[in-house]
Structure formats: C-alpha cells, structure tokens
Amino acid sequence: MHDYGEHNGTPFIVMEQLPGNTLAEAIARGPIPQQLLRGVLDDVLAALTAAHDVGILHRDIKPGNILFTPSGHAKVTDFGIAKTAGSEPTATGQIMGTMSYLSPERVAGKPATISDDLYSVGVLGYEALTGRRPFEQENMGALARAILGDRPPPIAALRPDADPLLVAVIDRAMAHDASQRFFSVRQMRTALSGTIPAVVADGPLAAAVRPPTKVLTSPPPAATLGPLTRTAWTRPRRTRTLMGLSAVLALLILAAILIMVDRPLQTPQPLTTSTSVPAPTNAPPPPPTTTPLVVDEEKPDDRKGEEDKKGEEEKKGQEDKKGQGGGQGHGRGN
C-alpha cells in the first residue's frame, strides 16, 4: 500500500498494481519447477520477515494470495485477516483463514502464532511441489479430522526426484508437533538457502542458527586478579573434603554389604526346656565310670586240646622215669 486518504467523503487506498497471475493458477497447470519454487518460498519468507518484525501475523498464507510481478518475483497479498499485536484477541474456538492451509493448533481453535504462518508456507510448498494439497477432503469436518490426526503422503513418495533439501524444509515446516517446526521465519529461510542443515520432521532437530563469530578490533584488557579471600579458598577445600568423606562412607557401606552377602547363613539351634528336677548341690558326686573288662571265652575244642597235650606230657615223664630206673638195676647186676 502506497497511500491512503479520502476523496469527496469516500476513503481510498493506493496499492501496487500486480498484473501477473497467482501461484494457485500456476499450480493448476501442474507442479512448478523446483528452482522456481525455491525463489517463491524465499520471497514469501522475506515478506513474512518484514511482517513479523512489526508484530503482524498474516494468518491466511495460501497459493491464491501469492501474486507474481512482471519480473517473476512473488508478492504476499491479502492481509485482510492479519492480526497485529494491538488488535483484539481471537475468540476461543473461532477459526480464521482457509481450512486446508491451517495448522492443527489453528484448527483446534488456539490463537495464531509465528509457527502457524510457517506451517501454511510448508503446505504451500507441498502443493506447489506435488501438484496436490496434503489433505484433499472436501467435507470440512473430515478435513479438520485429517489435519488433527492424520499425516499427509510423504513428498518423497509423490516426487522421488525432488531435492532432499527442499523436501526437508517443507516437511519440517509442516511438522505435526509445533515444537519440531522452525522457531522463526529467518531460521526457515536460512535452512532453505542451505546455510544450516534442514531437518525432516521425524528426524533429530537441527541446531539453531548460530550467530557469526565476533572479531576483536582491539586487544582485550589485561585481567586483574584481586587478593584471595577466605571464602574463595575455603569453600572449594571444604567441598573436596565433604566429597572425600562421602566417598569413604560409601565404600564402607558397600564393604559391609558384601561381607553380609558372603557370610553363610547359620541356622539357629532350637531352645529346649527340661522338666527334670535338678540335683541338690550337696549330693555326692556320681561314681566314676569304669570300662568293663572283656574276657574272651575259650572254645571247648581249644580246652580239650590243651588237656590232651598236658596228659601226654605227664605220661611221657613217667615213662622216662621208669626207663632210668630199669637201666640202673641192670648195671648193678652186671
């Protein structure tokens, strides 16, 4: 918009004339070339950067609101339902925008955010690259349920020849979980240029845009060290002492547990009670216990053998005596 005013009581605004076609008319002829789509997305993100920087949310990004200039650049138009920071908040449950390009949060009736505009840019890129919308239900109820609970067909299945970087940027912008989307227009635009890695929605999140390294124009000032105070050196020492004591205590507890585990379990002996009356203390001591002598009994055959042997010895002795007496008599006779 270049100007506004009033003429003869009628208000007017002066806007840029764009004689070119819309992106919706280009998509109706089929998927647009990938290089052209890169330029369109970059132009749309540049326009949203300017809008978001002043607190304006478009809330109705779609191919019909993207117009081409005679030079081929894309322009974002129709800020009719745009929301500024100072405007009245949208009533709970009220949906503003075109259903096919709304994020799940907008369909659920939540307030619009920067993430919602980026989701719509992703849907726009999906349709321009594949020639179809992510969800093509005609019934509003079925379309809302699909946006809230379903996942669109993968771009890689519809366009196997698509540039992986372009696919990754669109997929992340359309992530069902808002926390996995780009957190700013500048981050999405930087990922589209390849400066930072673009991330697929179901993959690991990429690192945020890192600011450029600052270059010192002059040497840093010399560091000055003040005197150490008691607090400066006693606190680390006290902390190390407590940590050491805690480690020793933990080792002692662990050793005690290991000893208890390794010690065999002892079965306690049952306690027995005796009902006998104890003997009086002045009773005489019991007689000493003696081991009985065991006498082997002689067998009858052994005893008879000894008697026969003894009788033979006595008989032999008598015969010897008789022999000696007879010999002596004979000798005296001679």
DATA-V464029 format. One record per residue. N is the residue number from 1. RES is the residue in three letters. PSI is psi in radians with two decimals (none if undefined). OMEGA is omega in radians with two decimals (999 if undefined). D_FIRST is the distance of its C-alpha to the first C-alpha in Angstrom with 1 decimal. Layout:
n={N:N}
res={RES:RES}
psi={PSI:PSI}
omega={OMEGA:OMEGA}
d_first={D_FIRST:D_FIRST}
This chain:
n={1:2:3:4:5:6:7:8:9:10:11:12:13:14:15:16:17:18:19:20:21:22:23:24:25:26:27:28:29:30:31:32:33:34:35:36:37:38:39:40:41:42:43:44:45:46:47:48:49:50:51:52:53:54:55:56:57:58:59:60:61:62:63:64:65:66:67:68:69:70:71:72:73:74:75:76:77:78:79:80:81:82:83:84:85:86:87:88:89:90:91:92:93:94:95:96:97:98:99:100:101:102:103:104:105:106:107:108:109:110:111:112:113:114:115:116:117:118:119:120:121:122:123:124:125:126:127:128:129:130:131:132:133:134:135:136:137:138:139:140:141:142:143:144:145:146:147:148:149:150:151:152:153:154:155:156:157:158:159:160:161:162:163:164:165:166:167:168:169:170:171:172:173:174:175:176:177:178:179:180:181:182:183:184:185:186:187:188:189:190:191:192:193:194:195:196:197:198:199:200:201:202:203:204:205:206:207:208:209:210:211:212:213:214:215:216:217:218:219:220:221:222:223:224:225:226:227:228:229:230:231:232:233:234:235:236:237:238:239:240:241:242:243:244:245:246:247:248:249:250:251:252:253:254:255:256:257:258:259:260:261:262:263:264:265:266:267:268:269:270:271:272:273:274:275:276:277:278:279:280:281:282:283:284:285:286:287:288:289:290:291:292:293:294:295:296:297:298:299:300:301:302:303:304:305:306:307:308:309:310:311:312:313:314:315:316:317:318:319:320:321:322:323:324:325:326:327:328:329:330:331:332:333:334}
res={MET:HIS:ASP:TYR:GLY:GLU:HIS:ASN:GLY:THR:PRO:PHE:ILE:VAL:MET:GLU:GLN:LEU:PRO:GLY:ASN:THR:LEU:ALA:GLU:ALA:ILE:ALA:ARG:GLY:PRO:ILE:PRO:GLN:GLN:LEU:LEU:ARG:GLY:VAL:LEU:ASP:ASP:VAL:LEU:ALA:ALA:LEU:THR:ALA:ALA:HIS:ASP:VAL:GLY:ILE:LEU:HIS:ARG:ASP:ILE:LYS:PRO:GLY:ASN:ILE:LEU:PHE:THR:PRO:SER:GLY:HIS:ALA:LYS:VAL:THR:ASP:PHE:GLY:ILE:ALA:LYS:THR:ALA:GLY:SER:GLU:PRO:THR:ALA:THR:GLY:GLN:ILE:MET:GLY:THR:MET:SER:TYR:LEU:SER:PRO:GLU:ARG:VAL:ALA:GLY:LYS:PRO:ALA:THR:ILE:SER:ASP:ASP:LEU:TYR:SER:VAL:GLY:VAL:LEU:GLY:TYR:GLU:ALA:LEU:THR:GLY:ARG:ARG:PRO:PHE:GLU:GLN:GLU:ASN:MET:GLY:ALA:LEU:ALA:ARG:ALA:ILE:LEU:GLY:ASP:ARG:PRO:PRO:PRO:ILE:ALA:ALA:LEU:ARG:PRO:ASP:ALA:ASP:PRO:LEU:LEU:VAL:ALA:VAL:ILE:ASP:ARG:ALA:MET:ALA:HIS:ASP:ALA:SER:GLN:ARG:PHE:PHE:SER:VAL:ARG:GLN:MET:ARG:THR:ALA:LEU:SER:GLY:THR:ILE:PRO:ALA:VAL:VAL:ALA:ASP:GLY:PRO:LEU:ALA:ALA:ALA:VAL:ARG:PRO:PRO:THR:LYS:VAL:LEU:THR:SER:PRO:PRO:PRO:ALA:ALA:THR:LEU:GLY:PRO:LEU:THR:ARG:THR:ALA:TRP:THR:ARG:PRO:ARG:ARG:THR:ARG:THR:LEU:MET:GLY:LEU:SER:ALA:VAL:LEU:ALA:LEU:LEU:ILE:LEU:ALA:ALA:ILE:LEU:ILE:MET:VAL:ASP:ARG:PRO:LEU:GLN:THR:PRO:GLN:PRO:LEU:THR:THR:SER:THR:SER:VAL:PRO:ALA:PRO:THR:ASN:ALA:PRO:PRO:PRO:PRO:PRO:THR:THR:THR:PRO:LEU:VAL:VAL:ASP:GLU:GLU:LYS:PRO:ASP:ASP:ARG:LYS:GLY:GLU:GLU:ASP:LYS:LYS:GLY:GLU:GLU:GLU:LYS:LYS:GLY:GLN:GLU:ASP:LYS:LYS:GLY:GLN:GLY:GLY:GLY:GLN:GLY:HIS:GLY:ARG:GLY:ASN}
psi={2.21:-0.57:2.90:2.81:-2.74:2.35:1.98:0.71:0.01:2.12:2.64:2.80:2.60:2.09:2.86:2.38:2.20:1.72:-0.14:3.08:3.02:2.88:-0.55:-0.68:-0.60:-0.70:-0.55:-0.39:-0.04:3.00:2.42:2.74:2.55:-0.66:-0.68:-0.67:-0.66:-0.79:-0.70:-0.82:-0.69:-0.71:-0.74:-0.74:-0.61:-0.71:-0.73:-0.54:-0.80:-0.68:-0.81:-0.55:-0.45:0.28:0.48:2.22:2.26:-0.86:0.08:0.82:2.15:2.85:-0.56:-0.31:0.20:2.01:2.61:2.44:2.92:-0.47:-0.08:-0.03:2.70:2.48:2.40:2.18:-3.11:1.26:0.55:-0.59:0.37:2.65:2.27:2.95:-0.50:0.00:2.88:2.45:2.58:2.40:2.56:2.28:-0.13:2.27:2.18:2.30:-3.06:2.16:-0.76:-0.34:0.18:2.59:2.85:-0.59:-0.69:-0.69:-0.59:-0.05:0.21:2.76:2.65:2.58:3.09:-0.67:-0.57:-0.70:-0.69:-0.62:-0.75:-0.64:-0.68:-0.76:-0.70:-0.79:-0.68:-0.82:-0.69:-0.54:-0.58:-0.30:0.14:2.75:2.73:-0.70:2.12:0.29:2.39:-0.61:2.30:-0.67:-0.79:-0.64:-0.72:-0.74:-0.66:-0.74:-0.65:-0.60:-0.29:2.98:2.43:2.78:2.41:2.46:-0.65:-0.51:-0.55:-0.58:1.39:-0.36:0.04:2.59:2.17:-0.63:-0.77:-0.72:-0.74:-0.69:-0.78:-0.76:-0.73:-0.67:-0.52:0.26:2.38:-0.61:2.08:-0.49:-0.28:-0.02:3.06:2.48:-0.09:2.81:-0.69:-0.66:-0.71:-0.69:-0.65:-0.69:-0.64:-0.57:-0.17:0.10:-0.68:2.68:2.30:2.64:2.35:2.61:-0.66:0.21:-3.07:2.56:2.50:2.79:2.61:2.86:2.15:2.27:2.67:2.63:2.29:2.44:2.22:2.23:-0.28:2.72:2.54:2.65:2.63:2.42:2.40:2.31:2.20:3.00:2.51:2.33:2.96:-0.67:-0.58:-0.55:-0.33:-0.56:-0.82:-0.69:-0.73:-0.67:-0.74:-0.66:-0.80:-0.67:-0.69:-0.76:-0.68:-0.69:-0.74:-0.76:-0.69:-0.70:-0.71:-0.75:-0.72:-0.72:-0.71:-0.69:-0.72:-0.69:-0.74:-0.59:-0.74:-0.45:2.24:2.56:2.29:2.27:2.09:2.44:2.37:2.54:2.31:2.53:2.39:2.39:-0.04:2.63:2.25:2.56:2.59:2.69:-0.47:0.16:2.55:2.62:2.63:2.61:2.60:2.55:2.19:2.56:2.11:2.48:2.37:2.07:2.16:2.25:2.36:2.52:2.61:-0.66:-0.67:-0.70:-0.73:-0.67:-0.68:-0.68:-0.72:-0.70:-0.71:-0.67:-0.69:-0.68:-0.72:-0.72:-0.71:-0.66:-0.69:-0.67:-0.63:-0.69:-0.72:-0.68:-0.71:-0.65:-0.75:-0.65:-0.71:-0.63:-0.72:-0.69:-0.68:-0.54:-0.68:none}
omega={-3.09:-3.07:3.05:-3.14:-3.11:-3.12:-3.14:3.11:3.14:3.12:3.13:3.02:3.14:-3.08:3.10:3.10:-3.13:-3.08:-3.07:3.14:3.08:3.09:3.11:3.12:3.10:-3.14:-3.14:3.10:3.12:3.13:-3.12:-3.13:-3.06:3.14:3.08:3.14:3.08:3.14:3.13:-3.13:3.14:3.11:3.14:3.14:3.08:3.12:3.13:3.07:3.12:-3.12:-3.10:-3.14:3.11:3.04:3.14:3.01:-3.08:3.08:3.12:3.08:3.11:-3.10:-3.13:-3.14:3.09:-3.11:3.13:3.03:3.10:3.12:3.10:3.09:-3.12:3.12:3.07:-3.09:3.04:3.03:-3.05:3.14:3.12:-3.10:3.10:-3.11:-3.09:-3.10:-3.14:3.13:3.11:3.14:-3.14:3.14:3.13:-3.11:3.12:3.12:3.13:-2.97:-3.03:-3.05:-3.13:3.08:3.09:3.13:3.11:3.11:3.12:3.08:3.13:3.14:-3.12:3.11:3.06:-3.14:-3.13:3.08:3.14:3.06:3.14:3.07:3.10:3.10:3.09:3.11:3.10:-3.11:-3.13:-3.10:-3.07:-3.10:3.13:3.10:3.13:3.12:-3.00:3.12:3.12:3.12:-3.08:3.13:3.12:3.12:3.13:3.12:3.13:3.14:-3.10:-2.99:-3.06:3.05:-3.12:3.06:-3.13:3.12:-3.12:3.11:-3.14:3.14:-3.13:-3.12:-3.06:3.11:-3.11:3.14:3.12:3.12:-3.11:3.13:-3.13:-3.12:-3.13:3.11:-3.11:-3.12:-3.13:3.09:-3.07:-3.12:3.14:3.12:3.03:-3.09:3.10:3.10:-3.12:3.13:3.11:3.13:3.10:3.10:3.12:3.13:-3.14:3.14:3.03:-3.12:3.02:-3.01:3.05:-3.02:-3.08:3.12:3.12:-3.11:3.10:3.11:3.12:-3.13:-3.10:3.14:-3.13:-3.14:3.14:3.13:3.14:3.10:3.12:-3.14:-3.13:3.12:3.13:-3.14:3.11:-3.13:3.09:3.13:3.12:3.07:-3.12:-3.13:-3.06:-3.08:3.13:-3.09:3.08:3.14:3.12:3.12:3.11:3.12:3.13:3.12:3.12:3.11:3.11:3.12:3.12:3.12:3.11:3.11:3.12:3.12:3.12:3.12:3.12:3.13:3.14:3.12:3.13:3.12:-3.10:-3.09:3.14:3.13:3.13:-3.14:-3.12:3.12:3.13:3.10:3.13:3.12:-3.13:3.13:-3.12:-3.13:-3.13:-3.12:3.13:-3.06:-3.12:3.13:3.14:-3.14:-3.14:-3.14:-3.13:-3.13:3.13:3.14:-3.10:3.10:-3.12:3.13:3.12:3.09:3.14:3.14:-3.14:-3.10:3.13:-3.12:3.14:3.12:3.14:3.12:3.11:-3.14:3.14:3.13:3.13:3.13:3.13:3.14:3.13:3.12:3.14:-3.14:3.11:3.13:-3.14:-3.14:-3.14:-3.13:3.14:-3.13:3.14:-3.13:3.12:-3.10:-3.13:3.12:3.13:999}
d_first={0.0:3.8:5.9:7.9:11.7:14.8:17.0:20.6:20.1:17.2:13.9:10.8:7.0:5.7:4.2:6.3:9.8:11.9:15.5:17.2:19.0:18.4:20.6:22.5:23.6:24.7:26.7:28.3:30.1:31.5:30.9:28.7:30.3:30.4:29.1:26.0:25.6:25.8:22.9:20.8:21.8:21.1:17.6:17.0:18.8:16.9:13.6:15.6:17.2:14.1:13.4:17.1:17.6:15.7:17.5:15.1:17.0:15.3:18.6:18.1:18.2:19.9:20.3:18.7:15.3:15.6:14.6:16.2:15.0:17.8:19.1:19.6:17.3:15.9:12.3:12.0:10.2:11.0:10.8:12.7:15.7:14.5:16.9:16.6:19.8:20.1:19.7:22.9:24.8:25.1:28.5:31.2:31.6:28.3:26.6:22.8:21.6:23.3:27.0:27.7:25.2:26.0:28.3:31.7:30.8:27.9:30.4:32.9:30.6:29.9:26.8:24.0:24.1:22.8:25.7:24.5:21.2:23.5:25.9:23.3:22.6:26.3:26.7:24.1:26.2:29.4:28.5:27.2:30.4:32.9:31.5:32.0:30.6:32.7:33.8:34.1:35.7:34.6:36.0:33.7:36.7:38.0:34.6:34.2:37.8:37.2:34.1:36.1:39.4:39.3:38.4:36.7:38.8:38.7:36.6:39.6:41.6:39.0:38.1:41.1:39.7:36.5:35.9:37.3:34.6:31.8:33.8:34.4:30.8:29.9:33.1:32.4:28.9:30.5:33.5:34.8:35.6:32.5:34.5:34.9:31.2:29.1:28.5:25.2:22.5:23.9:27.4:26.4:24.7:27.8:30.1:28.4:29.0:32.7:32.8:34.2:36.0:34.2:36.2:37.1:36.7:40.4:41.4:41.7:38.6:37.5:37.5:34.4:32.5:35.0:33.7:35.1:38.5:38.6:40.8:43.0:42.9:46.2:49.1:49.0:51.2:54.7:55.3:57.7:59.9:61.4:64.8:65.1:65.7:67.9:64.9:63.4:66.5:68.2:65.3:65.0:68.8:69.0:66.4:68.3:71.5:70.1:68.7:72.1:74.0:71.7:72.3:76.1:76.1:74.1:76.7:79.6:78.1:77.6:81.2:82.6:80.7:82.1:85.6:85.5:84.2:86.9:89.8:91.7:91.9:95.4:96.8:98.3:102.0:102.8:104.8:108.3:110.5:114.3:116.5:119.8:121.5:121.6:125.0:126.5:126.1:130.0:130.8:132.7:130.7:131.0:133.7:132.5:131.6:134.0:133.4:136.2:138.5:138.3:141.7:141.7:144.2:146.8:147.1:150.6:151.0:150.5:153.0:155.7:155.2:155.9:159.0:160.4:159.8:161.5:164.6:165.0:164.9:167.7:169.8:169.5:170.6:173.7:174.7:174.4:176.7:179.3:179.2:179.9:182.8:184.5:184.2:185.9:188.9:189.5:189.5:192.2:194.5:194.5}
